[in-house]
Every structure is written in C-alpha cells, then in structure tokens.
C-alpha cells in the first residue's frame, strides 16, 4: 500500500532521529512517522482496517505486525519504548495526516 503521509523535502533523518525536549505525544508520533517514511518503511495491507504489516527499516525481508486498534507493533523499538516508527506511520496513515512543514 502506498502511504498517504508525506514528508516535506527539506526534512532529513537527522531532523527526526531523536526526540525534541518537550515533545508532545502527537509531535512524537508525527516525528516517528516522518522517520519511517525517510527510512523507507512500507505498510502492507490496509492500515485503515486497523491492522497491517510494516517493513523493517534496517533488515531486508523482515516484517512486523502492527495494530492501530490495539496500539502495538512487534518490533524491538516498540518493546523498548512503547511506540515506534511502524506504529506511528500506521497511525498517521490511518488518519491521513500530513506532516507539518517544520523549519
């Protein structure tokens, strides 16, 4: 599935790699979704259904089950932090959000 979430062209991986001090939960989700797009994460299936698979950004051929209904992902990032770029991308794709034009 082609994601409907778009990242402004001037934003790089270094811009979204680490949390910003005072970052809200919504800002974190958008930042992680932008990171996913920049790193080439793809959603397979239909995230609008609440469940899909997401490709790994670092390991070719590896897929993670993502559920926006349950708010979970099978990746290590989610296990460590309770949120990850796969879940964030599925969440913003599910709502068809657009990344703000960050400075």
N, C-alpha and C positions, 0 to 999 in steps of 0.2 A: 504494500500500500504506500502510496506517495503521501508524505506528511504535508499538512496544510500550514504548518508552523514555519515561518521564515525568519531568518536572522539578518539584520542589516549588514551589508558588505564590509563595513569598517570594523566590525567586532571580530576579534581574534580569540583563539583558545586561551591565550594569556589573560585576556579581559574577563573570562568566565571560569577560569580554573579553580580559583579559591573564593571562599565566602568573603563578603564585604562586611566590615564592622557595622553592626546594627541592622543587618539584612533581615527583612521580614520573611515569613514563611512563603508568601506569594512571590516575593522577589527571588527567593531561593529556588523555587520551582521553575520560574522563568529562566534564571541563570543556568540551572542544570539542563533544561530543555535546549537552550542555545548551545551548551557544551555538547550535548548529544548530536545535534544537527551538524555542528562543526566537525565532530569526530566521525561522522558518517553512520551513526546508529540508524537503523531502519526498523519500522514496525511492520510486522507481517500479520495478516488477518485484519480484523476490523476493530480498532480501538474504541469506536463508538458503541460497540457491543459490551464494553467493559472488560474484555479480555483479549489479549493478543500475545504474540511473541516479539521480542526485540533482539536484534543482533548485538553481539558484543563489540565494543569499540576497540578492544585490544586483542581479541582472539578470533581469528577467522573460523567460521563454521560453528561457532558457539551461539546458542540462542537461550534467552531467558523468558520464562513465563511471567507476564505482567497482568495484574488485575487492578484496574482503577476502582472497581466496585469494592474490593477488599483493601485497596491501598497497599499492595505488596508487589515485590519483584524477587526473583530467585537469585539475583546477583550478589556478589560479595559486598559491594558498596551499600546496598540496602540492608544487608545483615549487620554491617558495622554502624551505619548512620541513621537507619530508619527512613531514608529517602535516597533516591538515585536518579541518574540521568535517564534511565529507561522509563521509570515510572513517571518522572516529570514530563518527558516527551509524550507519553501516552495521555497524561492528564491534559496538557495544553492542546494536543491534537483532538482530544475528546470534546473540548470546549471551543476548538478552532480559534485559539488565541493567536495574537500577533505580538511578537517581541517589541517592546518599546524601543524607540530609537535612542539608545544610550549614547552619551557624549564620550 
